[in-house]
Amino acid sequence: MGEKSPCNLCERGQDAGQEVPMRTPKRLYPAERLIYHPELLTCPHCGDLLVMWNSLAWDKTVQTLDRVLSLAARPGHCPQATCPGSRMRLLSAQAQQMAPAGSTYGDDVLVRIGWRRQHQRATSGEMHPALSSQRASSASHVRDLSQSFSLPLLACHERQPRDRLAQVAKAQGGVIIALDGLAPQGGAPQSWGMRELSTGLTLRSGWLCQQDQPTFEAFLEPLKPLEWPMLAVLSDKPTGVVPAVATGLPHRRHQLCQAHSRRHLAEPLAEADAAVKGELRQRVRQPVGHVIRQEPRTEPGQAGVLTVTGLVPSPLKAPQALVSHHPTPRVSPLAPEPDADEVVSPLLRHTRSLLTLKGRPPLRLAGIETSERRDNVARCRLERLAQRYEPRLAQLSQGRQAAVAPCAQTHQAWPPGAAWRRAIADLFEPVPSRPIIAAHVAGPLRDSLDTVRRWPQATPTFSPCALHLDTVSRSSWSGLFHCSDVPGLARTNNARASRFRDTSRRVLRITGQKGFTPRMRQRQGAWELLPQPPTEAKIREALRQTPTEDLAQERQRFAAHRQRFRMQSRSLRQTQMPLDQLRQRWSALPPTGTG
């Protein structure tokens, strides 16, 4: 009957000459009818045998990957009227595992969608053809299933290994917490995550509107009633974190990220290095920019065209053994010789690449690296000029000397800064041959910083750097060496930061739009950060172990958060309904005295 009625209506509409909207009928023919009974045979209160209700608790059609089923559940209750179990409606656990509450798709369909989205980074448009060939669905429905079920299931799965966390906490005497956040964009709330370092489990993942002490105290508040002691906390040093940890989790070791601390220490040196590098680049490009930008001419008729492939690729030169030894007449007496050009062109390209190096402070400073490698290239050019004169090499050498002369004084001040940078990096690196002790790191680091403070007498250029070192080292000193005393406490928080980067890359691949990626992180980034089981079978097993109430609460939490973004749409049609609802609610408010 379900198939015949729409076809008859369409036929009658066409016969009458009426316009009938094109609509694809949804044909679902269950292949099997299954009615489940509760696995529990006796009443959990009195132990009497259960009897079945005459009605069904729920009856729905469920689509799995391989078939369509008609499922129903007959609840049971205790026959004793005085027993509390007489008012219960005990359902079958196996029936509830076939499809989550509120979904007509089987758990295997939801797992397949989540697996392809998280691990294969497939979009809704890519997942829909594979699913639509087996099940009746649309691309928008696939996207809704991913957001309404797959992502909330990740949070439910992350709460399941609580026993494993308890075992690890008992073995090491407590838990180690790592905090990190993603930089906000456009004034939007900042994404923050909290995980346990030894197990990698995510304890909390959400958004913070502010970065002050009360906000972080509220974020850490749920950790107080946990039954496991807190050994240490690892984080960066944003505003409000250090006082919030001191008041919210008192008497806990607070390890600050050593990588961020070293980068902060090297900020004046990196800024001076970047400024000198920019000035040097401008001075070199003024006299010899046109020389280093030139590429050698290729075959006649191919001016300005380099290597080309495709259906009509660029021609290749003949092998050396087949080249004729007869001299080829030159096209122009000013054209460079081919043999000399093959030597000069790589040097010009290398010089051009040195002017575009990017720094990665504090470990790699582009100005120092450019200067060192530029000197090597200069010596190589002089050697070539001593053997054979070449106008481009001569012009490049003269331009380089003219550009380096004004920066010579600053260049002489770089070696102490580079030496200090390498010494600091070596001190923070652990030595496998000896036990890690805080004094082995703090003592040499203090001596190194004391040496750097005496720089103003030797190199006045870095006087602001010495003042900055004193300020930063004093503020971060108390949180740099706890990792040497607490086993399992990491030195840096880069692992958590890499999780944010991987999530951003996956979201960018799924959306395919760089501008939409930040908005998607704001809408569901807390769930995207959660890890997923390694195999599809384990995901399905985790889904079957998820309590129905837990999944319902997580879906409600997910929907409530996305409700905040109903008005944040560029579509007039999508924002019109929320505006009408707000207008109705405003009209229902009592009028004020001002009319």
C-alpha positions, 0 to 999 in steps of 0.5 A: 500500500505504501508504494501504490498510493504515491504512484496512483496520486502521480498518475491522477495528477498527470491525467488531470493536467495538474503540476505535481512536485517531483518527490522520490518515494521512500520504499522500505520493505522489511525483510524480517520481523523481530520481537525481542523479550527482556533477557532478565527472567526474574524480577530484580526486587523479589525474584519472581518470574517476569510476565510480558506486557500485552503492548509493545514498548516500541516498534520501528523499522531499522535499516542496517548495512545489509538489510531492513528489519522490523523491530519491536520490544515487548517489556516485562514486569513483576506480577506481584502488585506490591513489588516495585517491579510491577511498575517497571518496563524491562526491555531487551538489551539486545534490542536496544543495541540494534539501533540507538534511541531516536534513530532508524539506522542500525549501529553498523550504519552509524559506525560506518559513517563515523569511521569514514569521517574520522579516519578516512576524512570523507565528506558527506557527499563522498559517504552518501553514494556508498550508503545510498546504494544500500540504504535510503538516505540523502547527503544532508541526512548522512551529515545529520547522522554524523553530527547527531550520533557519531560525534556524541558516541565519541564522548560516550566512548571516552567515558567508558575506560574509567577503570583503566584510568583508576588502575593507572592512577593507583599504579603511579600514585595519582594522575597527571593533567595536561591543559592546552587551548587553541588560539581564538579567532574573531573574538570567538570563545577559545577551545580548551582540552584537558587530558590525562598524560599517562593514558591519553584520555580526555577529561574535559573538552570545551570552550572558554569565553575568557582567559581569566582566573575565575574561568579557569577555576570553573574549568578545573572545578570538576576535578576536585571530587575525583577519587584520584590524587593529582600529581602534577599539572602541565600547561602553557602560561596564558593569563589566569592559568597559574593562579587558577591552578594554585587556588583550584588545585593547591599544593600541586606541581605545575609544570610549564611548557619548556618549549614555550618558555625557551621561545619566550626567552628568545623573543628579543633575539628573534625579533632583532634577527628578523629585523636584520634579515629583512634589512639585509634582504632589501639591501641585497635585492636593490643592486643584484635583484634583477640578476638573481631573478633571472633564469637561463634561456631554454631552447629557441622559441621557449623563452620564459618556459621551464620544464613542462609535462603533460600531453605535449611535454617540453623537449629534452636535450640529447644525451651527452654521447650523442651530442656533436663535437662540432661547435655550434654558432652562437646566436648572440655574442652577449649570450652566456656560454652553456657550460658556464651557465650551468655553474652560475645558475645554481649559485644564483638560485641558491642565493635567491633561496637564502633570502627567503628563509623563514625562522623557527625561534628559538632553535632556528633563526633565519638571519644567523642561518642566512649569514652563515650560508651566505658566507659559504656561497661568497667564498665559492663565488670568489673561487670561481671568479679567480679561475674565470671571470663571469659578469653576473658573479662579479656583480653579485659579489660587489652587491653582497659586499655593499649590502653587508657593510652597514650590517657588519656591527650587528652581525658581530653581536650575533655569535654570543646570541647563537651560542646562548641559544644552543647552550639553553637548548642543550641544557633542557634536553635530557641525557639518557646516560644519567638520571634526570635531576632538577638541580642538573638543569637549574644550576647550569641554566642559572649560570648561563642566564647570569652570563647573558645578563652581562651582555650590555657591557660587551654588546649594547645592542642586546641590552633589551634582551638581557632585561627580557631574560631577567623578567621571563626567567623570574616569572617562569622559573618555579614551573620549569623543573618539576618534570625532572622529579615526577615520572611521566610528566612531559617537558612540553605541551606540544603533544596536545598542540599537535592534536589541535593541528590534526583536528584542524586539518581533518576538519579542513579536509571534510569541509573543503573550505578554509573559511568554514573550518573555524566556524565548524570548530566552534560548533563541534570542535570539542567532540572533534578533539576526542580520539576514536578507537583504532578499528571499526569493530571496536567502535561498534563494540563501544557503541553497544556498551554505551548506556541509552541514557548516556547517549541521550544526554550527550545528544542533548548536550551537543544540540544545546551547544549548536543551538547557540549558532542558529542565528550565525548563518549567512542564509536568510531562509535559515535565520528567518525562523529563529527571528520569528521565534524571537519576535513571538517571545518578545511579544509575549513579554509584559510591556514596560512603563515606557510603552 
